[in-house]
Amino acid sequence: MARDIDRDELKGMMDSGESFVLVNVLGRHDFEKAHICGSINIPLEEIGREALRLINKDETVVLYCGGPACAASSIAGEKLSDLGYKDIWRFEGGLEAWKEAGYCLEGVEHREAA
């Protein structure tokens, strides 16, 4: 089961250089528009297959989606847990909270705004 992490905790993990995989579970189109810097994209519908290919089960995994109203990261966390992943975190605020804080974003929307 995924544990919740907030925006400040995630930013602290990033700033300290902590080792983890940050996964955006939205569709590819949404990921291309905007995503948190350094994150990879594994859409929810592909999480079972692609996680096994891309992420070691002993790695820390932080999942996020669009925002607090989005349930995709919770569902992805359950799927990863079922696959045997142990250190799973869910950034509940998602992309929405990250944008509000003005933190690093990548993607088409970010390039257009720059």
CYANA upper distance limits for C-alpha pairs under 8 A (distance plus 0.5 A):
  1 MET  CA     77 GLY  CA      6.74
  1 MET  CA     78 GLU  CA      6.24
  1 MET  CA     81 SER  CA      6.18
  1 MET  CA     86 LYS  CA      8.44
  1 MET  CA     88 ILE  CA      7.47
  2 ALA  CA     74 SER  CA      7.66
  2 ALA  CA     77 GLY  CA      5.76
  2 ALA  CA     78 GLU  CA      7.50
  2 ALA  CA     81 SER  CA      8.09
  2 ALA  CA     87 ASP  CA      8.11
  2 ALA  CA     88 ILE  CA      5.24
  2 ALA  CA     89 TRP  CA      5.38
  2 ALA  CA     90 ARG  CA      6.38
  3 ARG  CA     88 ILE  CA      6.93
  3 ARG  CA     89 TRP  CA      5.24
  3 ARG  CA     90 ARG  CA      6.40
  4 ASP  CA     89 TRP  CA      6.11
  4 ASP  CA     90 ARG  CA      5.26
  4 ASP  CA     91 PHE  CA      6.48
  4 ASP  CA     92 GLU  CA      6.97
  5 ILE  CA      9 GLU  CA      6.67
  5 ILE  CA     10 LEU  CA      7.13
  5 ILE  CA     89 TRP  CA      6.77
  5 ILE  CA     90 ARG  CA      6.33
  5 ILE  CA     91 PHE  CA      5.49
  5 ILE  CA     92 GLU  CA      7.30
  6 ASP  CA     10 LEU  CA      6.77
  6 ASP  CA     91 PHE  CA      6.29
  6 ASP  CA     92 GLU  CA      7.13
  6 ASP  CA     93 GLY  CA      7.24
  7 ARG  CA     11 LYS  CA      6.62
  7 ARG  CA     91 PHE  CA      7.51
  7 ARG  CA     93 GLY  CA      7.21
  7 ARG  CA     97 ALA  CA      7.48
  7 ARG  CA     98 TRP  CA      7.27
  8 ASP  CA     12 GLY  CA      6.55
  9 GLU  CA     13 MET  CA      6.74
 10 LEU  CA     14 MET  CA      6.80
 10 LEU  CA     91 PHE  CA      8.00
 11 LYS  CA     15 ASP  CA      6.56
 12 GLY  CA     16 SER  CA      6.51
 13 MET  CA     17 GLY  CA      6.86
 13 MET  CA     18 GLU  CA      5.79
 14 MET  CA     18 GLU  CA      6.69
 19 SER  CA     59 GLU  CA      8.42
 19 SER  CA     60 THR  CA      7.71
 20 PHE  CA     59 GLU  CA      6.79
 20 PHE  CA     60 THR  CA      5.22
 20 PHE  CA     61 VAL  CA      6.21
 20 PHE  CA     62 VAL  CA      7.57
 21 VAL  CA     39 SER  CA      7.70
 21 VAL  CA     40 ILE  CA      8.24
 21 VAL  CA     55 ILE  CA      8.12
 21 VAL  CA     59 GLU  CA      7.71
 21 VAL  CA     60 THR  CA      6.76
 21 VAL  CA     61 VAL  CA      5.38
 21 VAL  CA     62 VAL  CA      6.62
 22 LEU  CA     38 GLY  CA      7.62
 22 LEU  CA     39 SER  CA      5.22
 22 LEU  CA     40 ILE  CA      6.81
 22 LEU  CA     61 VAL  CA      6.60
 22 LEU  CA     62 VAL  CA      5.32
 22 LEU  CA     63 LEU  CA      6.56
 22 LEU  CA     64 TYR  CA      8.28
 23 VAL  CA     39 SER  CA      5.93
 23 VAL  CA     40 ILE  CA      5.54
 23 VAL  CA     41 ASN  CA      6.21
 23 VAL  CA     42 ILE  CA      7.01
 23 VAL  CA     61 VAL  CA      7.68
 23 VAL  CA     62 VAL  CA      6.55
 23 VAL  CA     63 LEU  CA      5.34
 23 VAL  CA     64 TYR  CA      6.82
 24 ASN  CA     31 PHE  CA      7.59
 24 ASN  CA     35 HIS  CA      7.70
 24 ASN  CA     39 SER  CA      6.89
 24 ASN  CA     40 ILE  CA      6.55
 24 ASN  CA     41 ASN  CA      5.37
 24 ASN  CA     42 ILE  CA      6.75
 24 ASN  CA     43 PRO  CA      7.67
 24 ASN  CA     63 LEU  CA      6.56
 24 ASN  CA     64 TYR  CA      5.67
 24 ASN  CA     65 CYS  CA      6.20
 25 VAL  CA     41 ASN  CA      6.59
 25 VAL  CA     42 ILE  CA      5.69
 25 VAL  CA     43 PRO  CA      4.86
 25 VAL  CA     44 LEU  CA      5.54
 25 VAL  CA     47 ILE  CA      8.22
 25 VAL  CA     63 LEU  CA      7.36
 25 VAL  CA     64 TYR  CA      6.77
 25 VAL  CA     65 CYS  CA      6.09
 25 VAL  CA     72 ALA  CA      7.09
 25 VAL  CA     73 SER  CA      6.78
 25 VAL  CA     76 ALA  CA      7.83
 26 LEU  CA     30 ASP  CA      6.69
 26 LEU  CA     31 PHE  CA      6.83
 26 LEU  CA     41 ASN  CA      7.81
 26 LEU  CA     42 ILE  CA      7.81
 26 LEU  CA     43 PRO  CA      5.50
 26 LEU  CA     44 LEU  CA      6.94
 26 LEU  CA     65 CYS  CA      6.19
 26 LEU  CA     66 GLY  CA      7.78
 26 LEU  CA     72 ALA  CA      7.86
 27 GLY  CA     31 PHE  CA      6.77
 27 GLY  CA     41 ASN  CA      8.40
 27 GLY  CA     42 ILE  CA      8.27
 27 GLY  CA     43 PRO  CA      5.43
 27 GLY  CA     44 LEU  CA      7.92
 28 ARG  CA     32 GLU  CA      6.61
 28 ARG  CA     41 ASN  CA      7.45
 28 ARG  CA     42 ILE  CA      8.48
 28 ARG  CA     43 PRO  CA      7.19
 29 HIS  CA     33 LYS  CA      6.91
 30 ASP  CA     34 ALA  CA      7.04
 31 PHE  CA     35 HIS  CA      6.02
 31 PHE  CA     41 ASN  CA      7.12
 31 PHE  CA    107 GLY  CA      7.72
 32 GLU  CA    107 GLY  CA      5.66
 32 GLU  CA    108 VAL  CA      6.67
 33 LYS  CA    107 GLY  CA      5.40
 33 LYS  CA    108 VAL  CA      5.19
 33 LYS  CA    109 GLU  CA      5.72
 33 LYS  CA    110 HIS  CA      8.09
 34 ALA  CA    105 LEU  CA      6.94
 34 ALA  CA    106 GLU  CA      6.08
 34 ALA  CA    107 GLY  CA      4.84
 34 ALA  CA    108 VAL  CA      6.83
 34 ALA  CA    109 GLU  CA      6.32
 34 ALA  CA    110 HIS  CA      6.87
 35 HIS  CA     39 SER  CA      7.43
 35 HIS  CA     95 LEU  CA      7.25
 35 HIS  CA    105 LEU  CA      6.07
 35 HIS  CA    106 GLU  CA      5.92
 35 HIS  CA    107 GLY  CA      6.70
 36 ILE  CA     95 LEU  CA      7.44
 36 ILE  CA     98 TRP  CA      7.91
 36 ILE  CA    103 TYR  CA      8.49
 36 ILE  CA    104 CYS  CA      6.74
 36 ILE  CA    105 LEU  CA      5.21
 36 ILE  CA    106 GLU  CA      6.71
 37 CYS  CA    104 CYS  CA      6.04
 37 CYS  CA    105 LEU  CA      5.53
 37 CYS  CA    106 GLU  CA      5.97
 42 ILE  CA     46 GLU  CA      6.75
 42 ILE  CA     47 ILE  CA      6.24
 42 ILE  CA     50 GLU  CA      7.20
 42 ILE  CA     51 ALA  CA      7.82
 43 PRO  CA     47 ILE  CA      6.65
 44 LEU  CA     72 ALA  CA      6.91
 44 LEU  CA     73 SER  CA      8.24
 44 LEU  CA     75 ILE  CA      8.26
 44 LEU  CA     76 ALA  CA      6.50
 46 GLU  CA     50 GLU  CA      6.33
 46 GLU  CA     51 ALA  CA      8.46
 47 ILE  CA     51 ALA  CA      5.90
 47 ILE  CA     76 ALA  CA      7.09
 47 ILE  CA     79 LYS  CA      7.97
 47 ILE  CA     80 LEU  CA      8.15
 48 GLY  CA     52 LEU  CA      7.17
 48 GLY  CA     79 LYS  CA      7.09
 48 GLY  CA     80 LEU  CA      7.44
 48 GLY  CA     83 LEU  CA      7.95
 49 ARG  CA     53 ARG  CA      7.26
 50 GLU  CA     54 LEU  CA      6.53
 51 ALA  CA     55 ILE  CA      5.80
 51 ALA  CA     80 LEU  CA      8.24
 52 LEU  CA     56 ASN  CA      7.49
 52 LEU  CA     57 LYS  CA      8.23
 55 ILE  CA     59 GLU  CA      7.47
 57 LYS  CA     84 GLY  CA      7.19
 57 LYS  CA     85 TYR  CA      5.31
 57 LYS  CA     86 LYS  CA      7.58
 58 ASP  CA     85 TYR  CA      7.29
 58 ASP  CA     86 LYS  CA      7.49
 58 ASP  CA     87 ASP  CA      7.78
 59 GLU  CA     85 TYR  CA      8.49
 59 GLU  CA     87 ASP  CA      7.32
 60 THR  CA     86 LYS  CA      8.39
 60 THR  CA     87 ASP  CA      5.40
 60 THR  CA     88 ILE  CA      6.59
 60 THR  CA     89 TRP  CA      8.20
 61 VAL  CA     87 ASP  CA      6.76
 61 VAL  CA     88 ILE  CA      5.42
 61 VAL  CA     89 TRP  CA      6.55
 62 VAL  CA     88 ILE  CA      6.52
 62 VAL  CA     89 TRP  CA      5.07
 62 VAL  CA     90 ARG  CA      6.10
 62 VAL  CA     91 PHE  CA      7.18
 63 LEU  CA     73 SER  CA      6.06
 63 LEU  CA     76 ALA  CA      8.08
 63 LEU  CA     77 GLY  CA      7.73
 63 LEU  CA     88 ILE  CA      8.10
 63 LEU  CA     89 TRP  CA      6.66
 63 LEU  CA     90 ARG  CA      5.35
 63 LEU  CA     91 PHE  CA      6.52
 64 TYR  CA     72 ALA  CA      8.38
 64 TYR  CA     73 SER  CA      5.75
 64 TYR  CA     90 ARG  CA      6.50
 64 TYR  CA     91 PHE  CA      5.63
 64 TYR  CA     92 GLU  CA      7.18
 64 TYR  CA     93 GLY  CA      8.30
 64 TYR  CA     94 GLY  CA      5.53
 64 TYR  CA     95 LEU  CA      7.74
 65 CYS  CA     70 CYS  CA      6.84
 65 CYS  CA     71 ALA  CA      8.27
 65 CYS  CA     72 ALA  CA      6.79
 65 CYS  CA     73 SER  CA      6.20
 65 CYS  CA     91 PHE  CA      8.49
 65 CYS  CA     92 GLU  CA      8.41
 65 CYS  CA     94 GLY  CA      5.60
 65 CYS  CA     95 LEU  CA      6.78
 66 GLY  CA     70 CYS  CA      6.34
 66 GLY  CA     93 GLY  CA      8.31
 66 GLY  CA     94 GLY  CA      5.65
 66 GLY  CA     95 LEU  CA      5.42
 66 GLY  CA     96 GLU  CA      6.48
 67 GLY  CA     92 GLU  CA      6.99
 67 GLY  CA     93 GLY  CA      5.40
 67 GLY  CA     94 GLY  CA      4.74
 67 GLY  CA     95 LEU  CA      6.19
 67 GLY  CA     96 GLU  CA      5.49
 67 GLY  CA     97 ALA  CA      7.26
 68 PRO  CA     92 GLU  CA      5.87
 68 PRO  CA     93 GLY  CA      5.53
 68 PRO  CA     94 GLY  CA      7.10
 68 PRO  CA     96 GLU  CA      8.43
 71 ALA  CA     75 ILE  CA      6.91
 72 ALA  CA     76 ALA  CA      6.56
 73 SER  CA     77 GLY  CA      6.56
 73 SER  CA     90 ARG  CA      6.86
 73 SER  CA     91 PHE  CA      8.42
 73 SER  CA     92 GLU  CA      8.38
 74 SER  CA     78 GLU  CA      6.93
 74 SER  CA     90 ARG  CA      7.35
 75 ILE  CA     79 LYS  CA      6.86
 76 ALA  CA     80 LEU  CA      6.68
 77 GLY  CA     81 SER  CA      6.61
 77 GLY  CA     88 ILE  CA      7.05
 77 GLY  CA     89 TRP  CA      8.06
 77 GLY  CA     90 ARG  CA      7.74
 78 GLU  CA     82 ASP  CA      6.71
 79 LYS  CA     83 LEU  CA      6.85
 80 LEU  CA     84 GLY  CA      6.97
 80 LEU  CA     85 TYR  CA      5.94
 80 LEU  CA     88 ILE  CA      8.28
 81 SER  CA     85 TYR  CA      5.51
 81 SER  CA     86 LYS  CA      6.88
 81 SER  CA     88 ILE  CA      8.10
 93 GLY  CA     97 ALA  CA      5.33
 93 GLY  CA     98 TRP  CA      7.68
 94 GLY  CA     98 TRP  CA      6.88
 95 LEU  CA     99 LYS  CA      6.55
 96 GLU  CA    100 GLU  CA      6.81
 97 ALA  CA    101 ALA  CA      6.90
 98 TRP  CA    102 GLY  CA      7.08
 98 TRP  CA    103 TYR  CA      6.36
 99 LYS  CA    103 TYR  CA      6.71
 99 LYS  CA    105 LEU  CA      8.03
105 LEU  CA    110 HIS  CA      6.75
106 GLU  CA    110 HIS  CA      6.10
106 GLU  CA    111 ARG  CA      7.72
107 GLY  CA    111 ARG  CA      6.79
108 VAL  CA    112 GLU  CA      6.70
109 GLU  CA    113 ALA  CA      6.70
110 HIS  CA    114 ALA  CA      6.73
